[in-house]
Amino acid sequence: MTHNDIVQKLWNLCDVLRDDGINYSDYVTELVMLLFMKMAHENTESGLLDKHPLPEGCRWTDLNSKSGLNLLDDYKRILLALSSGKDGQGNNIHADPLILAVYADAQTRLREPRHLEQLVKSLDQIDWYSAQQDGLGDLYEGLLEKNANETKSGAGQYFTPRALINSMVRCIKPQPGEVIQDPAAGTAGFLIAADAYIKSQTDDLFDLNAKAQKFQRNKAFLGVELVPGTRRLALMNCLLHGMEGDDEGVVHLGNALGMVGQGLSKADVILANPPFGTSKGGEASITRDDLTYKTSNKQLAFLQHIYRNLKPGGRAAVVLPDNVLFEAGVGTEVRRDLMDKCNLHTILRLPTGIFYAQGVKTNVLFFTKGADASKNPKAKLQEENCTEKVWVYDLRTNMPSFGKRTPFTEAHLKPFEKVYGRKADGTSKRTEGEWSWNAKDAETTGDAASDNENLEKSRWRVFSRDWIRDTKGDSLDISWLKDKDSVDAANLPEPEVLAAEAMAELTEALREIDGLMRVLGAGDEADSQKKMLEEVMGVTN
């Protein structure tokens, strides 16, 4: 049985959950509470774990021999014990604090004992030997990805495409001994990929001494996640990949745009895909008082946090929507500050359709925090004009509309990785010119003309800091290629994708107008118009 077969078999179990009235949004949470118990059992039985992570009385063998109402009652008892740390008599069950964090507030919505029994029996029938060949952590990742691809579930907001994560990690090249953070961790995909990269470079950490190995397991990685249910998935994901973290685990519960983020230590590497939207558009509110540029735009706030939280010489790769690259006002100030304090050496313009919000156009910004003058006395001071030139790779123009029919894979990113170079800080010797994916068939916009007509159709161009300031007014929305006028109908985006793009652009325009009205002192009128819009759209609080 292949890895994909097992993932599909696990996903098919969601039909059982649906029969018990459980919604798409709760599928994975409900399933993984059982799945983690089963995987802990398999890892212990196979010798991969020296000690069973779950306390006695709360293990898989305490479930799979039961049936009927006894099974459902025992399962509820186990979840209550794991979430509270005490048994039915109030005695301490001596569970590891991390396990208590994993099962915090855990409860099942299953009502029919026969459905739980079907789930338990189905998990027992899976070929776990085959699953362990690829690693149970990778199997769990596959289930999260499967859930993210189901548009009805809404889970895609927590999931960055695996191909993009791996490519960003290969470019940034995290090293043993470095502190690696993700302030918007989701299910911990970036942190797990960074850990896997380091393990691949160190013979699964065996090249490191005992002290260094302990650092990698307990101190190297730290994420922050706002949503408790998502954090649960992240903690399980990390544990199944051998990442323990501190007493709170690898991923802490909290708001990186609040006090939790303000208290984070400096990092050597930050990898992130901050959530889209404004501070009023979701649960995360921007409550920090240490950010220089006040804004309701969460991405601008996250970007400030990230470049401020890097150590001198620290590296970052961050996924951001287009509006961060061109937004005026505070957006311009944040970009200038970024280019002063950091060497913003590379921008990757991503194709559309690779995220759950298909209409959102995104980019990856790669930058290094100043220079460490203590190591090189001739280096630039950390907060002064650190960006001299920005390299831009256009992977958006004349690319297919990615989705289920046309998956976005690591092969699409290989040409970019090649021109990015081997040096993680973006200082490899670089040469303009890269014509993959039929770039030479593209037309040009004329906005970034070159004396070399051949380079105008390259996907890989470089622009000086002076040009960005004088020509673009410090906008980083730099493009020079134009999609062909005649497009094969087979490659046209789906209608819902086109509609989503239009909606995303309209939403951004309305947000900017709202901000302008408030600056002009017309806040009451802005609130009135917003209320009218909510009524038209049928939005309720």
C-alpha distance (Angstrom), angle and dihedral (degrees) to the residues before:
residue distance angle dihedral
M1 . . .
T2 3.81 . .
H3 3.80 127.2 .
N4 3.81 91.0 -106.9
D5 3.81 91.4 48.8
I6 3.80 90.6 55.3
V7 3.81 92.6 46.7
Q8 3.80 89.7 50.9
K9 3.80 91.1 48.2
L10 3.80 90.3 51.8
W11 3.78 91.2 47.8
N12 3.80 90.7 50.4
L13 3.80 87.6 61.3
C14 3.78 86.6 71.0
D15 3.82 86.4 76.3
V16 3.81 86.3 67.9
L17 3.80 90.2 51.9
R18 3.79 91.1 48.8
D19 3.80 89.8 53.0
D20 3.81 87.1 57.8
G21 3.80 91.7 54.1
I22 3.83 97.1 -101.9
N23 3.81 115.7 148.6
Y24 3.80 127.7 -126.0
S25 3.80 90.7 -108.8
D26 3.83 90.8 60.9
Y27 3.82 98.0 42.1
V28 3.77 99.6 97.6
T29 3.81 95.9 37.0
E30 3.79 90.5 53.0
L31 3.78 94.4 43.9
V32 3.81 98.1 45.3
M33 3.80 94.2 54.0
L34 3.81 86.1 65.9
L35 3.78 94.2 33.8
F36 3.79 93.3 55.6
M37 3.80 90.8 53.6
K38 3.80 89.6 51.3
M39 3.81 93.9 46.4
A40 3.82 91.7 48.5
H41 3.81 87.7 53.4
E42 3.82 93.0 49.1
N43 3.81 93.3 46.9
T44 3.81 90.8 50.8
E45 3.81 94.2 45.4
S46 3.80 91.9 50.1
G47 3.81 93.1 49.1
L48 3.81 95.6 -114.5
L49 3.81 87.6 121.1
D50 3.80 121.3 46.9
K51 3.79 92.0 -157.6
H52 3.79 130.9 31.8
P53 3.82 106.9 -110.2
L54 3.82 93.8 -147.5
P55 3.82 122.8 71.4
E56 3.78 121.4 -113.3
G57 3.78 113.3 -81.5
C58 3.81 91.3 30.7
R59 3.79 100.6 72.5
W60 3.79 136.1 109.1
T61 3.80 91.5 -101.8
D62 3.79 88.4 59.2
L63 3.79 88.4 63.1
N64 3.78 112.6 31.4
S65 3.79 95.8 65.1
K66 3.80 93.7 56.1
S67 3.79 134.1 77.5
G68 3.77 142.3 -176.2
L69 3.77 122.6 13.8
N70 3.81 91.4 -18.9
L71 3.81 89.1 61.9
L72 3.81 94.5 49.7
D73 3.82 93.0 44.6
D74 3.82 91.9 49.0
Y75 3.80 91.5 48.1
K76 3.81 90.8 52.5
R77 3.83 89.0 47.4
I78 3.82 91.1 51.7
L79 3.82 93.1 49.3
L80 3.79 91.1 48.3
A81 3.81 91.2 49.8
L82 3.82 93.1 47.5
S83 3.80 92.3 47.6
S84 3.82 95.5 46.0
G85 3.82 102.2 30.7
K86 3.80 90.8 -129.0
D87 3.80 135.5 93.5
G88 3.79 126.0 -128.2
Q89 3.82 91.3 -81.1
G90 3.78 93.4 52.1
N91 3.81 95.1 -104.1
N92 3.79 120.6 142.8
I93 3.82 110.9 -103.9
H94 3.85 92.2 -156.8
A95 3.79 94.5 -126.7
D96 3.77 121.1 170.1
P97 3.86 110.4 -99.8
L98 3.79 89.1 -122.5
I99 3.81 91.7 56.1
L100 3.81 88.9 50.3
A101 3.81 88.1 52.3
V102 3.81 91.3 49.7
Y103 3.80 91.9 52.7
A104 3.81 97.5 36.3
D105 3.83 109.7 147.0
A106 3.81 89.4 -6.0
Q107 3.78 116.4 167.4
T108 3.77 134.7 155.4
R109 3.78 125.5 -123.4
L110 3.78 92.1 -160.3
R111 3.80 111.9 123.1
E112 3.80 103.5 172.9
P113 3.85 116.8 72.4
R114 3.81 90.0 -153.8
H115 3.80 91.1 60.8
L116 3.80 92.6 52.4
E117 3.80 90.0 47.0
Q118 3.81 89.9 51.6
L119 3.81 90.5 51.8
V120 3.82 93.2 48.9
K121 3.80 93.3 47.9
S122 3.80 92.2 46.6
L123 3.81 91.8 52.0
D124 3.80 90.0 49.4
Q125 3.82 90.8 52.9
I126 3.82 95.5 55.3
D127 3.81 116.9 107.6
W128 3.80 95.9 -111.3
Y129 3.79 92.9 175.0
S130 3.81 89.1 64.4
A131 3.80 90.1 44.3
Q132 3.80 91.6 54.7
Q133 3.79 92.3 54.2
D134 3.80 88.9 70.7
G135 3.80 93.1 33.2
L136 3.76 126.8 -100.3
G137 3.79 89.8 -112.2
D138 3.80 90.9 60.6
L139 3.78 89.5 47.9
Y140 3.79 89.5 53.7
E141 3.81 89.8 48.1
G142 3.79 88.7 53.0
L143 3.79 90.4 54.9
L144 3.82 91.6 50.7
E145 3.80 90.1 49.7
K146 3.79 91.0 49.0
N147 3.79 89.5 52.9
A148 3.80 91.9 47.5
N149 3.79 90.7 53.9
E150 3.79 91.2 56.3
T151 3.79 100.3 90.0
K152 3.79 93.3 -160.7
S153 3.78 91.4 62.1
G154 3.80 96.2 61.0
A155 3.80 87.2 -144.8
G156 3.79 92.5 124.9
Q157 3.78 89.4 85.6
Y158 3.80 87.2 75.2
F159 3.77 97.0 44.1
T160 3.79 128.3 80.1
P161 3.84 113.3 -167.3
R162 3.79 108.4 -89.6
A163 3.82 92.1 -133.5
L164 3.80 91.1 57.8
I165 3.81 93.7 45.6
N166 3.80 92.3 51.7
S167 3.80 92.4 47.1
M168 3.82 92.9 50.5
V169 3.80 90.4 49.2
R170 3.82 92.4 49.6
C171 3.82 89.3 52.4
I172 3.83 95.7 46.6
K173 3.84 93.1 41.8
P174 3.84 103.0 -157.0
Q175 3.80 112.8 -145.6
P176 3.83 134.7 -149.2
G177 3.79 110.8 -88.8
E178 3.80 94.8 28.9
V179 3.81 123.1 121.0
I180 3.81 107.7 -124.4
Q181 3.80 121.8 -167.0
D182 3.80 141.3 -177.1
P183 3.83 113.3 -170.7
A184 3.83 91.7 -168.2
A185 3.79 98.1 40.3
G186 3.81 103.4 166.7
T187 3.81 105.7 176.4
A188 3.85 90.5 -13.9
G189 3.80 97.3 -103.9
F190 3.82 95.1 148.8
L191 3.80 94.1 47.2
I192 3.80 93.1 47.8
A193 3.81 91.8 47.9
A194 3.82 90.2 50.1
D195 3.81 90.1 49.9
A196 3.81 90.9 49.1
Y197 3.82 90.6 50.1
I198 3.82 92.0 52.0
K199 3.80 91.5 46.5
S200 3.81 90.1 51.2
Q201 3.81 89.5 54.5
T202 3.83 95.3 46.3
D203 3.83 104.8 41.8
D204 3.79 91.4 -100.0
L205 3.86 89.3 -44.8
F206 3.84 92.8 -57.7
D207 3.82 89.4 117.7
L208 3.81 88.1 64.3
N209 3.79 126.7 79.4
A210 3.81 121.2 -112.6
K211 3.79 94.1 -95.0
A212 3.79 92.5 50.8
Q213 3.81 91.6 46.9
K214 3.80 90.7 53.0
F215 3.80 90.2 50.0
Q216 3.81 90.1 53.3
R217 3.80 92.5 50.1
N218 3.80 98.4 43.5
K219 3.81 112.7 18.9
A220 3.80 111.8 20.1
F221 3.80 98.1 79.5
L222 3.78 131.9 49.5
G223 3.78 130.9 167.4
V224 3.79 135.0 175.8
E225 3.81 122.8 -145.1
L226 3.80 126.8 180.0
V227 3.82 100.9 -160.8
P228 3.85 114.6 73.7
G229 3.82 94.8 -150.0
T230 3.79 92.1 51.0
R231 3.78 90.9 46.7
R232 3.81 88.7 54.7
L233 3.81 89.6 55.8
A234 3.81 89.8 47.6
L235 3.82 94.2 51.0
M236 3.80 91.8 49.2
N237 3.79 90.1 46.6
C238 3.81 92.0 52.2
L239 3.82 94.3 46.1
L240 3.79 91.5 51.0
H241 3.82 87.8 53.0
G242 3.81 92.7 50.8
M243 3.82 95.4 -104.3
E244 3.80 112.5 134.3
G245 3.80 106.0 168.0
D246 3.80 122.5 -173.7
D247 3.81 127.9 -44.3
E248 3.82 89.7 -63.4
G249 3.79 93.2 46.1
V250 3.79 128.9 -117.2
V251 3.81 92.9 -57.8
H252 3.80 118.6 51.1
L253 3.78 123.0 -155.3
G254 3.79 112.9 -117.2
N255 3.78 149.2 76.2
A256 3.79 117.5 -69.1
L257 3.81 87.8 -159.3
G258 3.81 89.3 58.1
M259 3.79 136.8 50.1
V260 3.82 94.0 -53.3
G261 3.78 91.4 60.4
Q262 3.77 92.6 42.7
G263 3.81 89.8 56.8
L264 3.81 97.5 50.0
S265 3.80 117.4 118.9
K266 3.81 119.6 -120.0
A267 3.81 116.9 -81.8
D268 3.79 135.4 -143.4
V269 3.82 91.9 -150.9
I270 3.80 132.1 21.1
L271 3.80 121.8 -171.6
A272 3.79 117.7 178.3
N273 3.78 150.4 151.8
P274 3.83 102.7 -161.1
P275 3.82 117.4 -154.2
F276 3.79 117.5 -92.6
G277 3.80 122.7 -116.4
T278 3.79 140.5 45.8
S279 3.78 129.9 -59.3
K280 3.81 88.5 -101.8
G281 3.79 92.0 51.4
G282 3.78 99.4 70.8
E283 3.77 146.7 6.5
A284 3.80 95.4 -73.6
S285 3.78 113.1 88.3
I286 3.78 124.9 -172.0
T287 3.81 103.9 -120.0
R288 3.80 100.7 151.8
D289 3.79 118.7 120.0
D290 3.81 96.1 -167.3
L291 3.81 98.6 72.7
T292 3.79 111.3 104.5
Y293 3.80 96.6 -145.7
K294 3.80 115.1 50.0
T295 3.80 113.9 -143.7
S296 3.79 143.0 153.6
N297 3.82 89.7 -142.4
K298 3.80 105.6 103.5
Q299 3.80 94.2 -157.8
L300 3.81 92.0 54.9
A301 3.80 89.2 48.3
F302 3.82 92.1 48.2
L303 3.81 90.9 47.2
Q304 3.81 90.5 53.7
H305 3.79 90.7 48.7
I306 3.80 92.0 49.7
Y307 3.80 99.9 50.9
R308 3.81 91.5 40.2
N309 3.82 91.6 50.7
L310 3.81 96.2 53.2
K311 3.79 120.0 102.8
P312 3.82 116.5 -124.3
G313 3.79 103.9 -73.8
G314 3.81 91.1 17.0
R315 3.80 118.9 146.2
A316 3.79 131.6 -137.4
A317 3.79 138.9 -175.4
V318 3.81 114.2 -171.2
V319 3.81 132.5 179.0
L320 3.82 110.5 -137.2
P321 3.83 134.8 168.7
D322 3.80 121.8 -113.3
N323 3.80 94.6 -102.9
V324 3.83 90.2 69.6
L325 3.80 87.8 59.7
F326 3.81 96.5 53.0
E327 3.81 109.3 19.7
A328 3.80 111.5 127.5
G329 3.79 128.2 -138.2
V330 3.80 111.1 23.4
G331 3.79 89.5 11.5
T332 3.80 91.0 61.7
E333 3.81 91.7 47.6
V334 3.82 92.2 50.7
R335 3.83 92.4 49.2
R336 3.81 91.3 49.7
D337 3.78 90.8 49.1
L338 3.81 90.5 48.6
M339 3.81 92.0 51.4
D340 3.81 90.9 46.9
K341 3.80 96.7 49.3
C342 3.80 97.4 33.9
N343 3.75 141.3 36.2
L344 3.80 100.6 -115.5
H345 3.76 92.7 -163.3
T346 3.82 104.3 161.7
I347 3.80 141.0 30.1
L348 3.80 120.9 -172.9
R349 3.82 112.8 -161.2
L350 3.80 105.1 -149.1
P351 3.79 126.5 -147.3
T352 3.79 120.8 -109.4
G353 3.78 124.0 -103.6
I354 3.81 98.9 41.5
F355 3.82 95.9 105.1
Y356 3.77 132.2 59.6
A357 3.82 89.9 -108.6
Q358 3.77 93.0 62.2
G359 3.78 97.2 -174.1
V360 3.79 93.5 58.0
K361 3.80 114.8 100.2
T362 3.77 112.8 -147.1
N363 3.79 143.2 -171.7
V364 3.77 139.1 -169.1
L365 3.80 116.5 -127.4
F366 3.81 116.0 -157.4
F367 3.80 116.7 -165.5
T368 3.80 142.9 157.7
K369 3.81 124.1 -143.1
G370 3.79 107.5 -112.3
A371 3.76 113.3 -79.7
D372 3.79 131.7 -66.0
A373 3.80 102.7 -110.9
S374 3.81 91.0 -173.8
K375 3.81 89.4 67.1
N376 3.77 96.0 39.3
P377 3.83 116.7 26.8
K378 3.80 89.7 -165.2
A379 3.80 93.0 55.9
K380 3.79 120.9 112.9
L381 3.77 117.8 -92.7
Q382 3.76 110.1 -96.4
E383 3.80 102.2 -110.7
E384 3.79 103.6 35.2
N385 3.80 124.8 93.3
C386 3.78 95.5 -44.2
T387 3.83 94.3 162.4
E388 3.79 114.7 74.7
K389 3.81 99.4 160.2
V390 3.78 138.3 2.5
W391 3.80 124.1 -144.1
V392 3.79 115.7 -149.8
Y393 3.80 127.2 -162.2
D394 3.82 115.4 -165.2
L395 3.80 109.1 -150.5
R396 3.81 91.6 157.1
T397 3.79 108.7 66.7
N398 3.81 116.6 87.8
M399 3.77 91.9 -1.5
P400 3.81 122.6 134.2
S401 3.78 121.2 -100.8
F402 3.77 102.0 -98.9
G403 3.77 122.7 -140.7
K404 3.78 139.7 108.8
R405 3.79 92.9 -40.3
T406 3.82 93.9 46.3
P407 3.82 109.2 30.6
F408 3.79 120.3 -156.3
T409 3.82 107.9 -124.1
E410 3.80 139.4 179.2
A411 3.80 88.8 -100.9
H412 3.80 88.6 71.2
L413 3.82 89.7 58.2
K414 3.80 99.8 45.2
P415 3.85 95.6 88.6
F416 3.81 89.4 52.9
E417 3.81 93.0 48.8
K418 3.79 89.9 51.3
V419 3.82 94.5 55.4
Y420 3.82 91.7 39.6
G421 3.81 87.5 68.3
R422 3.76 136.0 -145.7
K423 3.80 98.6 -74.1
A424 3.79 111.6 92.3
D425 3.81 93.3 -148.5
G426 3.79 92.6 59.7
T427 3.81 95.3 -111.0
S428 3.81 97.4 120.0
K429 3.79 114.7 124.6
R430 3.79 105.8 -89.1
T431 3.77 135.0 -167.6
E432 3.80 126.9 -163.8
G433 3.77 116.2 -115.9
E434 3.82 132.0 78.8
W435 3.79 120.8 153.9
S436 3.79 105.9 -179.1
W437 3.81 122.8 144.2
N438 3.81 95.0 30.8
A439 3.80 94.8 -61.4
K440 3.80 90.8 158.1
D441 3.80 89.2 64.1
A442 3.80 90.7 62.4
E443 3.77 125.5 99.1
T444 3.80 120.8 -131.2
T445 3.78 129.1 -119.1
G446 3.80 96.3 -145.1
D447 3.81 90.3 -131.7
A448 3.79 93.3 112.4
A449 3.78 103.3 27.9
S450 3.80 120.5 -175.0
D451 3.77 133.1 -160.4
N452 3.78 85.7 -128.2
E453 3.81 108.5 69.6
N454 3.79 89.9 -166.1
L455 3.81 91.2 59.0
E456 3.80 91.0 50.3
K457 3.80 87.3 70.5
S458 3.78 94.1 45.5
R459 3.78 119.9 110.5
W460 3.84 89.7 -142.9
R461 3.81 118.9 66.6
V462 3.80 136.9 154.7
F463 3.82 127.1 -140.2
S464 3.78 127.5 -168.9
R465 3.79 122.7 -124.2
D466 3.81 88.4 -119.5
W467 3.83 91.4 54.8
I468 3.82 91.2 49.0
R469 3.80 90.5 51.3
D470 3.81 99.4 40.6
T471 3.81 100.8 35.5
K472 3.80 104.0 27.7
G473 3.80 100.3 31.2
D474 3.83 87.9 -124.6
S475 3.78 92.9 -55.0
L476 3.80 111.5 143.0
D477 3.80 94.3 -160.5
I478 3.79 90.8 113.9
S479 3.80 119.0 168.6
W480 3.77 133.7 151.9
L481 3.81 104.8 166.4
K482 3.79 123.5 83.0
D483 3.77 127.7 -157.2
K484 3.79 114.6 -109.9
D485 3.81 114.5 -94.3
S486 3.79 92.6 -130.4
V487 3.77 112.4 57.8
D488 3.77 126.6 -177.7
A489 3.81 105.9 -107.2
A490 3.79 89.2 -133.8
N491 3.82 89.0 63.9
L492 3.79 96.9 48.5
P493 3.79 114.2 117.9
E494 3.77 118.1 -106.3
P495 3.83 113.6 -90.6
E496 3.80 90.9 -111.2
V497 3.82 89.4 55.6
L498 3.81 92.0 52.7
A499 3.80 90.1 46.7
A500 3.81 90.7 48.7
E501 3.81 91.4 51.8
A502 3.80 91.1 50.9
M503 3.81 91.1 47.3
A504 3.81 91.7 49.0
E505 3.81 92.6 51.5
L506 3.81 91.9 46.0
T507 3.82 91.5 49.2
E508 3.80 91.3 51.5
A509 3.82 91.4 48.2
L510 3.82 91.4 50.8
R511 3.81 90.8 48.7
E512 3.81 91.0 53.1
I513 3.82 91.9 47.8
D514 3.80 89.3 49.9
G515 3.80 89.9 53.1
L516 3.81 91.7 48.1
M517 3.81 92.7 50.9
R518 3.80 90.7 52.3
V519 3.80 91.6 49.4
L520 3.82 87.7 52.2
G521 3.80 90.3 52.5
A522 3.81 95.9 -107.1
G523 3.80 95.8 120.7
D524 3.81 94.5 133.0
E525 3.79 91.5 52.7
A526 3.81 89.8 47.4
D527 3.81 90.3 52.4
S528 3.80 90.4 48.9
Q529 3.81 92.3 51.0
K530 3.81 90.8 46.6
K531 3.81 91.0 51.9
M532 3.80 90.3 50.0
L533 3.82 89.9 49.9
E534 3.81 91.1 49.9
E535 3.81 89.9 52.8
V536 3.81 92.1 49.3
M537 3.81 91.3 48.2
G538 3.80 93.0 44.5
V539 3.81 92.5 -120.1
T540 3.80 116.0 161.5
N541 3.81 129.2 -173.2
